[in-house]
């Protein structure tokens, strides 16, 4: 979040899937960056929820799980548009978001 704010973006940092889902019902955003490991609601469920709300909102998975091909494909099947490991330089996330 700090890196994106330094690049001039407005960010809302929500750490729980339920809070994120509730926030998205009443707010608009340009992109959702989702971690797969979140308390209470896992990232895959959140991705599915977001995709039900909007077919066009870009969803990027940014996770500390690393490159796990099975989880990456599960996220893409759930509706994610991209997948970036937290083990990569933060600039990689910014490159994906800039597309």
N, C-alpha and C positions, 0 to 999 in steps of 0.2 A: 504494500500500500504506500509506504513512504517513497519508494522509487517512482511509482506512478504519479504521486502528488508532485514530486520534484520535476516531473516531465510536464506538469501543468494540467493534469487530469483531476477531476473531482471523483472521489472514491467513498463508498460506504462499506465499512468493514463489519461484517456480521459473521459470528463464529458458530452459530447453531442453525441447522437446517430448518427447524420450525420457525425461528425468527426471520430467517431469510425468506421463506415462503410467504409469511405474513407481510413482510416489508414489500415484496414484489407485487402483492395484490393491490397496493395503494400508491406505488411509486414506479416511475419509468426509469429505465437505464439503457445504456447503449450496448453493454456487454455484461455477461455474468461470468465471473471467474470462480470456479467451484473446486474445493478440495474433496477428495474421495473419503477422507477420514474426518468426520465431524461428529460431535456429540449428538445423541438423540435421533437424528435422521442422517443416514449415510448419503454420501454424495451422489450415488447412482439414483437413489429415490428422489433427491432434490432435482437432478437433471430431468428426470421423467416429469416431475411436477412442473418445472419451468417450461418444458416442451409442450405440455398440455395447455399452458396459459398462452404461449406464444410460439408459433412455428418459425418466426423470423429472428428472434433474439439470439445473437451469437452466444454460445456457451463454450468456455475454455476450461478444461480441467488443468489445475495447477496443483500438483500433489507431491508429497514427500515419499510416496510409495516407490518412486523410481520408475524405470522402464519395466513394466509388467504387461506383456503383450495381451494376456487374457483380460486384465482389468481395463486396459486401453480400449480393446475391442468392445467390451461391455459398456464402457462410457460412450463410445461412438454409437453403438446400437441404441442406447437410451436417449440419444439426441445431442450429444456434445459435438461441437464443430472442430475441436482441436484438443491436444493433450500435451502438456509440458511438465517435465519433471522439475521439482524444486532443487534437484542436484545439479542442474544446469545453471549457467550464469543467468542472472535476472534479466539481462538484455534479451535472452531467448524468448521470455514471456512477452516482452515489449514488441519484439519482431512479429510474433503471432498476433498480438492485439492490433498491430498497425495494418494488417492485411485487410 
